[in-house]
Amino acid sequence: MAVEKITAWQTSIGQAYAKKSEAFHEEMIYLLKTRGESNIRGLNTSSFDDAIALQEDFINALTEMKSGLSPAGKQDQIIREELNKMHEGAITWLEASQKLKTEMNKES
């Protein structure tokens, strides 16, 4: 049996991938799937606050992912572009939700 040292990219849940782009892709899927799985039932002010907090966590996770990318790598540039689009959308959603929450509080 031959033993060979390999380099792999590990996601936050411990899965390893040979390509960095695969690992980042799987990590994004994981974030998208898990950020809303808090058993929020219905929409009320409490669940709305929870959704906003989850979105803030999601944005922080995306920012952390971007910080691990090489500024010079071509493949990393493609990943960074994907992350930037997702990050912009997440921030837009958060800002709109925070504005709505502020308006809801004014009505109360």
N, CA, C and O atoms as a GROMACS GRO file, in nm:
protein
  432
    1MET      N    1   0.085  -0.117   0.000
    1MET     CA    2   0.000   0.000   0.000
    1MET      C    3   0.090   0.123   0.000
    1MET      O    4   0.186   0.132   0.076
    2ALA      N    5   0.056   0.216  -0.085
    2ALA     CA    6   0.131   0.341  -0.093
    2ALA      C    7   0.055   0.450  -0.017
    2ALA      O    8  -0.068   0.455  -0.020
    3VAL      N    9   0.129   0.531   0.048
    3VAL     CA   10   0.069   0.643   0.122
    3VAL      C   11   0.117   0.771   0.055
    3VAL      O   12   0.236   0.789   0.030
    4GLU      N   13   0.023   0.858   0.029
    4GLU     CA   14   0.057   0.981  -0.041
    4GLU      C   15  -0.004   1.099   0.032
    4GLU      O   16  -0.121   1.096   0.071
    5LYS      N   17   0.074   1.203   0.049
    5LYS     CA   18   0.024   1.325   0.111
    5LYS      C   19  -0.059   1.400   0.008
    5LYS      O   20  -0.016   1.419  -0.106
    6ILE      N   21  -0.178   1.444   0.048
    6ILE     CA   22  -0.263   1.520  -0.042
    6ILE      C   23  -0.300   1.653   0.022
    6ILE      O   24  -0.290   1.671   0.143
    7THR      N   25  -0.343   1.745  -0.061
    7THR     CA   26  -0.394   1.873  -0.012
    7THR      C   27  -0.542   1.875  -0.041
    7THR      O   28  -0.586   1.847  -0.153
    8ALA      N   29  -0.619   1.909   0.060
    8ALA     CA   30  -0.763   1.914   0.042
    8ALA      C   31  -0.818   2.039   0.109
    8ALA      O   32  -0.753   2.098   0.196
    9TRP      N   33  -0.936   2.078   0.067
    9TRP     CA   34  -1.003   2.195   0.125
    9TRP      C   35  -1.118   2.143   0.209
    9TRP      O   36  -1.201   2.065   0.161
   10GLN      N   37  -1.123   2.187   0.335
   10GLN     CA   38  -1.224   2.137   0.428
   10GLN      C   39  -1.328   2.245   0.454
   10GLN      O   40  -1.296   2.362   0.472
   11THR      N   41  -1.456   2.203   0.454
   11THR     CA   42  -1.564   2.296   0.484
   11THR      C   43  -1.584   2.305   0.634
   11THR      O   44  -1.520   2.233   0.711
   12SER      N   45  -1.673   2.393   0.677
   12SER     CA   46  -1.694   2.413   0.820
   12SER      C   47  -1.754   2.291   0.889
   12SER      O   48  -1.744   2.279   1.011
   13ILE      N   49  -1.815   2.201   0.813
   13ILE     CA   50  -1.872   2.081   0.876
   13ILE      C   51  -1.782   1.959   0.860
   13ILE      O   52  -1.822   1.848   0.895
   14GLY      N   53  -1.660   1.980   0.808
   14GLY     CA   54  -1.562   1.873   0.805
   14GLY      C   55  -1.550   1.797   0.675
   14GLY      O   56  -1.464   1.708   0.665
   15GLN      N   57  -1.631   1.826   0.576
   15GLN     CA   58  -1.617   1.759   0.447
   15GLN      C   59  -1.495   1.814   0.375
   15GLN      O   60  -1.466   1.933   0.383
   16ALA      N   61  -1.422   1.726   0.305
   16ALA     CA   62  -1.301   1.767   0.234
   16ALA      C   63  -1.320   1.750   0.084
   16ALA      O   64  -1.382   1.654   0.038
   17TYR      N   65  -1.264   1.845   0.009
   17TYR     CA   66  -1.273   1.845  -0.136
   17TYR      C   67  -1.136   1.873  -0.195
   17TYR      O   68  -1.057   1.949  -0.138
   18ALA      N   69  -1.107   1.812  -0.308
   18ALA     CA   70  -0.978   1.831  -0.373
   18ALA      C   71  -0.964   1.972  -0.430
   18ALA      O   72  -0.855   2.029  -0.426
   19LYS      N   73  -1.072   2.027  -0.482
   19LYS     CA   74  -1.068   2.160  -0.542
   19LYS      C   75  -1.127   2.264  -0.445
   19LYS      O   76  -1.227   2.239  -0.378
   20LYS      N   77  -1.062   2.377  -0.440
   20LYS     CA   78  -1.109   2.486  -0.356
   20LYS      C   79  -1.248   2.533  -0.399
   20LYS      O   80  -1.333   2.563  -0.315
   21SER      N   81  -1.272   2.538  -0.530
   21SER     CA   82  -1.401   2.585  -0.580
   21SER      C   83  -1.513   2.491  -0.537
   21SER      O   84  -1.624   2.537  -0.507
   22GLU      N   85  -1.487   2.361  -0.533
   22GLU     CA   86  -1.588   2.265  -0.488
   22GLU      C   87  -1.622   2.287  -0.341
   22GLU      O   88  -1.738   2.285  -0.302
   23ALA      N   89  -1.518   2.308  -0.260
   23ALA     CA   90  -1.538   2.330  -0.117
   23ALA      C   91  -1.620   2.458  -0.093
   23ALA      O   92  -1.711   2.458  -0.011
   24PHE      N   93  -1.586   2.565  -0.163
   24PHE     CA   94  -1.661   2.690  -0.147
   24PHE      C   95  -1.804   2.674  -0.193
   24PHE      O   96  -1.896   2.726  -0.130
   25HIS      N   97  -1.824   2.602  -0.303
   25HIS     CA   98  -1.959   2.579  -0.353
   25HIS      C   99  -2.042   2.503  -0.251
   25HIS      O  100  -2.157   2.540  -0.224
   26GLU      N  101  -1.987   2.397  -0.195
   26GLU     CA  102  -2.059   2.318  -0.094
   26GLU      C  103  -2.085   2.398   0.033
   26GLU      O  104  -2.189   2.382   0.097
   27GLU      N  105  -1.990   2.483   0.070
   27GLU     CA  106  -2.009   2.566   0.189
   27GLU      C  107  -2.122   2.666   0.166
   27GLU      O  108  -2.202   2.691   0.256
   28MET      N  109  -2.131   2.724   0.046
   28MET     CA  110  -2.240   2.817   0.016
   28MET      C  111  -2.374   2.744   0.020
   28MET      O  112  -2.472   2.797   0.074
   29ILE      N  113  -2.379   2.623  -0.035
   29ILE     CA  114  -2.503   2.545  -0.030
   29ILE      C  115  -2.542   2.518   0.114
   29ILE      O  116  -2.658   2.530   0.152
   30TYR      N  117  -2.444   2.480   0.195
   30TYR     CA  118  -2.469   2.453   0.338
   30TYR      C  119  -2.525   2.578   0.407
   30TYR      O  120  -2.622   2.569   0.482
   31LEU      N  121  -2.464   2.693   0.381
   31LEU     CA  122  -2.512   2.817   0.444
   31LEU      C  123  -2.654   2.849   0.401
   31LEU      O  124  -2.737   2.888   0.484
   32LEU      N  125  -2.682   2.833   0.272
   32LEU     CA  126  -2.817   2.862   0.223
   32LEU      C  127  -2.921   2.769   0.283
   32LEU      O  128  -3.032   2.811   0.315
   33LYS      N  129  -2.885   2.642   0.299
   33LYS     CA  130  -2.980   2.545   0.352
   33LYS      C  131  -3.003   2.561   0.502
   33LYS      O  132  -3.114   2.541   0.550
   34THR      N  133  -2.900   2.596   0.574
   34THR     CA  134  -2.910   2.597   0.720
   34THR      C  135  -2.947   2.732   0.780
   34THR      O  136  -2.991   2.737   0.895
   35ARG      N  137  -2.932   2.839   0.706
   35ARG     CA  138  -2.956   2.970   0.769
   35ARG      C  139  -3.101   2.992   0.807
   35ARG      O  140  -3.130   3.073   0.895
   36GLY      N  141  -3.193   2.921   0.742
   36GLY     CA  142  -3.333   2.942   0.772
   36GLY      C  143  -3.397   2.827   0.848
   36GLY      O  144  -3.518   2.828   0.871
   37GLU      N  145  -3.319   2.729   0.887
   37GLU     CA  146  -3.374   2.612   0.953
   37GLU      C  147  -3.378   2.630   1.104
   37GLU      O  148  -3.313   2.557   1.178
   38SER      N  149  -3.454   2.727   1.148
   38SER     CA  150  -3.465   2.750   1.293
   38SER      C  151  -3.607   2.723   1.341
   38SER      O  152  -3.647   2.767   1.448
   39ASN      N  153  -3.682   2.650   1.259
   39ASN     CA  154  -3.820   2.615   1.293
   39ASN      C  155  -3.906   2.737   1.322
   39ASN      O  156  -3.988   2.736   1.414
   40ILE      N  157  -3.887   2.842   1.243
   40ILE     CA  158  -3.968   2.962   1.258
   40ILE      C  159  -4.106   2.931   1.202
   40ILE      O  160  -4.120   2.896   1.085
   41ARG      N  161  -4.207   2.944   1.285
   41ARG     CA  162  -4.343   2.916   1.242
   41ARG      C  163  -4.420   3.048   1.234
   41ARG      O  164  -4.426   3.123   1.331
   42GLY      N  165  -4.478   3.074   1.119
   42GLY     CA  166  -4.558   3.196   1.104
   42GLY      C  167  -4.470   3.319   1.103
   42GLY      O  168  -4.348   3.311   1.115
   43LEU      N  169  -4.532   3.432   1.088
   43LEU     CA  170  -4.459   3.558   1.088
   43LEU      C  171  -4.514   3.648   1.196
   43LEU      O  172  -4.629   3.692   1.191
   44ASN      N  173  -4.432   3.674   1.292
   44ASN     CA  174  -4.464   3.770   1.397
   44ASN      C  175  -4.336   3.848   1.426
   44ASN      O  176  -4.234   3.822   1.363
   45THR      N  177  -4.340   3.940   1.515
   45THR     CA  178  -4.222   4.024   1.539
   45THR      C  179  -4.104   3.943   1.588
   45THR      O  180  -3.989   3.973   1.555
   46SER      N  181  -4.129   3.842   1.667
   46SER     CA  182  -4.021   3.758   1.718
   46SER      C  183  -3.954   3.678   1.606
   46SER      O  184  -3.831   3.674   1.597
   47SER      N  185  -4.035   3.615   1.522
   47SER     CA  186  -3.977   3.537   1.412
   47SER      C  187  -3.910   3.628   1.310
   47SER      O  188  -3.813   3.589   1.246
   48PHE      N  189  -3.962   3.748   1.295
   48PHE     CA  190  -3.901   3.844   1.204
   48PHE      C  191  -3.763   3.885   1.256
   48PHE      O  192  -3.668   3.896   1.179
   49ASP      N  193  -3.753   3.907   1.387
   49ASP     CA  194  -3.624   3.938   1.449
   49ASP      C  195  -3.526   3.821   1.431
   49ASP      O  196  -3.408   3.842   1.404
   50ASP      N  197  -3.577   3.699   1.445
   50ASP     CA  198  -3.493   3.581   1.425
   50ASP      C  199  -3.442   3.574   1.281
   50ASP      O  200  -3.325   3.543   1.258
   51ALA      N  201  -3.529   3.603   1.185
   51ALA     CA  202  -3.490   3.600   1.045
   51ALA      C  203  -3.382   3.705   1.016
   51ALA      O  204  -3.289   3.679   0.940
   52ILE      N  205  -3.395   3.822   1.075
   52ILE     CA  206  -3.295   3.928   1.058
   52ILE      C  207  -3.162   3.884   1.119
   52ILE      O  208  -3.057   3.905   1.058
   53ALA      N  209  -3.166   3.824   1.237
   53ALA     CA  210  -3.043   3.777   1.301
   53ALA      C  211  -2.977   3.667   1.217
   53ALA      O  212  -2.855   3.665   1.204
   54LEU      N  213  -3.057   3.577   1.161
   54LEU     CA  214  -3.003   3.472   1.075
   54LEU      C  215  -2.938   3.532   0.951
   54LEU      O  216  -2.833   3.485   0.906
   55GLN      N  217  -3.000   3.635   0.895
   55GLN     CA  218  -2.943   3.700   0.776
   55GLN      C  219  -2.811   3.768   0.810
   55GLN      O  220  -2.718   3.764   0.730
   56GLU      N  221  -2.803   3.830   0.927
   56GLU     CA  222  -2.677   3.892   0.969
   56GLU      C  223  -2.568   3.787   0.984
   56GLU      O  224  -2.454   3.810   0.943
   57ASP      N  225  -2.602   3.671   1.042
   57ASP     CA  226  -2.506   3.561   1.054
   57ASP      C  227  -2.460   3.513   0.915
   57ASP      O  228  -2.343   3.485   0.894
   58PHE      N  229  -2.556   3.506   0.823
   58PHE     CA  230  -2.526   3.462   0.687
   58PHE      C  231  -2.428   3.559   0.620
   58PHE      O  232  -2.333   3.516   0.555
   59ILE      N  233  -2.452   3.687   0.635
   59ILE     CA  234  -2.364   3.789   0.577
   59ILE      C  235  -2.224   3.778   0.637
   59ILE      O  236  -2.125   3.789   0.565
   60ASN      N  237  -2.216   3.758   0.767
   60ASN     CA  238  -2.086   3.743   0.832
   60ASN      C  239  -2.013   3.619   0.781
   60ASN      O  240  -1.891   3.623   0.761
   61ALA      N  241  -2.086   3.510   0.759
   61ALA     CA  242  -2.025   3.387   0.707
   61ALA      C  243  -1.974   3.409   0.565
   61ALA      O  244  -1.866   3.361   0.530
   62LEU      N  245  -2.050   3.480   0.483
   62LEU     CA  246  -2.005   3.510   0.346
   62LEU      C  247  -1.880   3.597   0.348
   62LEU      O  248  -1.787   3.576   0.269
   63THR      N  249  -1.877   3.695   0.436
   63THR     CA  250  -1.760   3.783   0.449
   63THR      C  251  -1.638   3.702   0.490
   63THR      O  252  -1.528   3.724   0.438
   64GLU      N  253  -1.658   3.610   0.582
   64GLU     CA  254  -1.547   3.526   0.628
   64GLU      C  255  -1.496   3.437   0.514
   64GLU      O  256  -1.376   3.416   0.499
   65MET      N  257  -1.588   3.386   0.434
   65MET     CA  258  -1.548   3.304   0.320
   65MET      C  259  -1.465   3.385   0.221
   65MET      O  260  -1.366   3.336   0.167
   66LYS      N  261  -1.505   3.510   0.197
   66LYS     CA  262  -1.432   3.594   0.103
   66LYS      C  263  -1.291   3.624   0.152
   66LYS      O  264  -1.199   3.636   0.071
   67SER      N  265  -1.273   3.635   0.283
   67SER     CA  266  -1.142   3.668   0.337
   67SER      C  267  -1.041   3.554   0.317
   67SER      O  268  -0.921   3.578   0.323
   68GLY      N  269  -1.089   3.432   0.295
   68GLY     CA  270  -1.000   3.319   0.275
   68GLY      C  271  -0.955   3.300   0.132
   68GLY      O  272  -0.881   3.206   0.102
   69LEU      N  273  -0.998   3.387   0.043
   69LEU     CA  274  -0.962   3.374  -0.098
   69LEU      C  275  -0.835   3.450  -0.132
   69LEU      O  276  -0.808   3.556  -0.076
   70SER      N  277  -0.758   3.396  -0.222
   70SER     CA  278  -0.635   3.460  -0.268
   70SER      C  279  -0.670   3.573  -0.364
   70SER      O  280  -0.750   3.553  -0.455
   71PRO      N  281  -0.610   3.691  -0.347
   71PRO     CA  282  -0.642   3.802  -0.438
   71PRO      C  283  -0.591   3.780  -0.580
   71PRO      O  284  -0.643   3.840  -0.674
   72ALA      N  285  -0.490   3.696  -0.597
   72ALA     CA  286  -0.429   3.678  -0.729
   72ALA      C  287  -0.480   3.556  -0.805
   72ALA      O  288  -0.462   3.547  -0.927
   73GLY      N  289  -0.544   3.462  -0.737
   73GLY     CA  290  -0.585   3.338  -0.802
   73GLY      C  291  -0.701   3.356  -0.897
   73GLY      O  292  -0.800   3.420  -0.863
   74LYS      N  293  -0.688   3.299  -1.018
   74LYS     CA  294  -0.795   3.312  -1.118
   74LYS      C  295  -0.921   3.240  -1.073
   74LYS      O  296  -1.031   3.294  -1.084
   75GLN      N  297  -0.906   3.118  -1.021
   75GLN     CA  298  -1.022   3.041  -0.973
   75GLN      C  299  -1.085   3.112  -0.854
   75GLN      O  300  -1.207   3.115  -0.839
   76ASP      N  301  -1.000   3.168  -0.767
   76ASP     CA  302  -1.052   3.242  -0.652
   76ASP      C  303  -1.130   3.365  -0.697
   76ASP      O  304  -1.227   3.405  -0.631
   77GLN      N  305  -1.090   3.426  -0.808
   77GLN     CA  306  -1.162   3.543  -0.860
   77GLN      C  307  -1.304   3.505  -0.900
   77GLN      O  308  -1.398   3.580  -0.875
   78ILE      N  309  -1.319   3.388  -0.962
   78ILE     CA  310  -1.452   3.340  -1.001
   78ILE      C  311  -1.538   3.316  -0.877
   78ILE      O  312  -1.655   3.353  -0.873
   79ILE      N  313  -1.478   3.255  -0.776
   79ILE     CA  314  -1.550   3.230  -0.650
   79ILE      C  315  -1.587   3.363  -0.586
   79ILE      O  316  -1.698   3.380  -0.536
   80ARG      N  317  -1.492   3.458  -0.585
   80ARG     CA  318  -1.517   3.589  -0.524
   80ARG      C  319  -1.634   3.660  -0.592
   80ARG      O  320  -1.716   3.723  -0.526
   81GLU      N  321  -1.643   3.650  -0.725
   81GLU     CA  322  -1.753   3.712  -0.798
   81GLU      C  323  -1.887   3.652  -0.756
   81GLU      O  324  -1.985   3.723  -0.737
   82GLU      N  325  -1.890   3.520  -0.742
   82GLU     CA  326  -2.012   3.452  -0.697
   82GLU      C  327  -2.050   3.496  -0.556
   82GLU      O  328  -2.166   3.526  -0.528
   83LEU      N  329  -1.950   3.499  -0.470
   83LEU     CA  330  -1.975   3.541  -0.331
   83LEU      C  331  -2.021   3.686  -0.325
   83LEU      O  332  -2.110   3.720  -0.246
   84ASN      N  333  -1.962   3.772  -0.408
   84ASN     CA  334  -2.001   3.913  -0.407
   84ASN      C  335  -2.148   3.930  -0.447
   84ASN      O  336  -2.220   4.010  -0.386
   85LYS      N  337  -2.192   3.856  -0.549
   85LYS     CA  338  -2.332   3.864  -0.590
   85LYS      C  339  -2.424   3.819  -0.478
   85LYS      O  340  -2.525   3.884  -0.449
   86MET      N  341  -2.389   3.708  -0.414
   86MET     CA  342  -2.471   3.657  -0.305
   86MET      C  343  -2.469   3.753  -0.186
   86MET      O  344  -2.571   3.776  -0.121
   87HIS      N  345  -2.350   3.809  -0.159
   87HIS     CA  346  -2.334   3.904  -0.048
   87HIS      C  347  -2.419   4.029  -0.070
   87HIS      O  348  -2.485   4.077   0.022
   88GLU      N  349  -2.416   4.082  -0.193
   88GLU     CA  350  -2.496   4.201  -0.225
   88GLU      C  351  -2.644   4.174  -0.208
   88GLU      O  352  -2.716   4.257  -0.152
   89GLY      N  353  -2.691   4.059  -0.256
   89GLY     CA  354  -2.831   4.023  -0.240
   89GLY      C  355  -2.871   4.007  -0.094
   89GLY      O  356  -2.980   4.048  -0.054
   90ALA      N  357  -2.783   3.948  -0.016
   90ALA     CA  358  -2.810   3.928   0.126
   90ALA      C  359  -2.818   4.062   0.199
   90ALA      O  360  -2.904   4.082   0.286
   91ILE      N  361  -2.728   4.153   0.165
   91ILE     CA  362  -2.729   4.286   0.229
   91ILE      C  363  -2.855   4.363   0.188
   91ILE      O  364  -2.915   4.430   0.272
   92THR      N  365  -2.894   4.355   0.062
   92THR     CA  366  -3.016   4.422   0.015
   92THR      C  367  -3.137   4.372   0.092
   92THR      O  368  -3.220   4.451   0.137
   93TRP      N  369  -3.147   4.239   0.108
   93TRP     CA  370  -3.258   4.180   0.184
   93TRP      C  371  -3.255   4.230   0.328
   93TRP      O  372  -3.359   4.266   0.383
   94LEU      N  373  -3.136   4.230   0.390
   94LEU     CA  374  -3.125   4.272   0.530
   94LEU      C  375  -3.165   4.418   0.547
   94LEU      O  376  -3.238   4.451   0.640
   95GLU      N  377  -3.117   4.504   0.459
   95GLU     CA  378  -3.150   4.647   0.470
   95GLU      C  379  -3.300   4.670   0.455
   95GLU      O  380  -3.359   4.748   0.530
   96ALA      N  381  -3.362   4.602   0.358
   96ALA     CA  382  -3.506   4.617   0.339
   96ALA      C  383  -3.583   4.564   0.460
   96ALA      O  384  -3.683   4.623   0.501
   97SER      N  385  -3.537   4.456   0.516
   97SER     CA  386  -3.604   4.397   0.632
   97SER      C  387  -3.590   4.486   0.755
   97SER      O  388  -3.685   4.503   0.832
   98GLN      N  389  -3.471   4.543   0.773
   98GLN     CA  390  -3.451   4.633   0.886
   98GLN      C  391  -3.536   4.759   0.872
   98GLN      O  392  -3.590   4.810   0.971
   99LYS      N  393  -3.549   4.808   0.750
   99LYS     CA  394  -3.635   4.925   0.726
   99LYS      C  395  -3.781   4.890   0.757
   99LYS      O  396  -3.852   4.967   0.821
  100LEU      N  397  -3.824   4.773   0.710
  100LEU     CA  398  -3.961   4.728   0.739
  100LEU      C  399  -3.983   4.712   0.889
  100LEU      O  400  -4.088   4.751   0.940
  101LYS      N  401  -3.886   4.657   0.959
  101LYS     CA  402  -3.897   4.639   1.104
  101LYS      C  403  -3.910   4.774   1.174
  101LYS      O  404  -3.989   4.789   1.267
  102THR      N  405  -3.833   4.872   1.128
  102THR     CA  406  -3.841   5.007   1.185
  102THR      C  407  -3.981   5.065   1.164
  102THR      O  408  -4.039   5.124   1.255
  103GLU      N  409  -4.034   5.047   1.044
  103GLU     CA  410  -4.168   5.097   1.014
  103GLU      C  411  -4.273   5.024   1.098
  103GLU      O  412  -4.370   5.085   1.144
  104MET      N  413  -4.255   4.894   1.117
  104MET     CA  414  -4.348   4.817   1.200
  104MET      C  415  -4.348   4.869   1.344
  104MET      O  416  -4.452   4.877   1.409
  105ASN      N  417  -4.229   4.903   1.393
  105ASN     CA  418  -4.218   4.953   1.530
  105ASN      C  419  -4.284   5.090   1.545
  105ASN      O  420  -4.339   5.121   1.651
  106LYS      N  421  -4.280   5.172   1.439
  106LYS     CA  422  -4.343   5.303   1.444
  106LYS      C  423  -4.494   5.290   1.453
  106LYS      O  424  -4.561   5.371   1.518
  107GLU      N  425  -4.548   5.187   1.389
  107GLU     CA  426  -4.694   5.165   1.389
  107GLU      C  427  -4.746   5.119   1.524
  107GLU      O  428  -4.862   5.140   1.557
  108SER      N  429  -4.659   5.055   1.603
  108SER     CA  430  -4.703   5.000   1.732
  108SER      C  431  -4.725   5.104   1.837
  108SER      O  432  -4.761   5.072   1.950
   0.00000   0.00000   0.00000
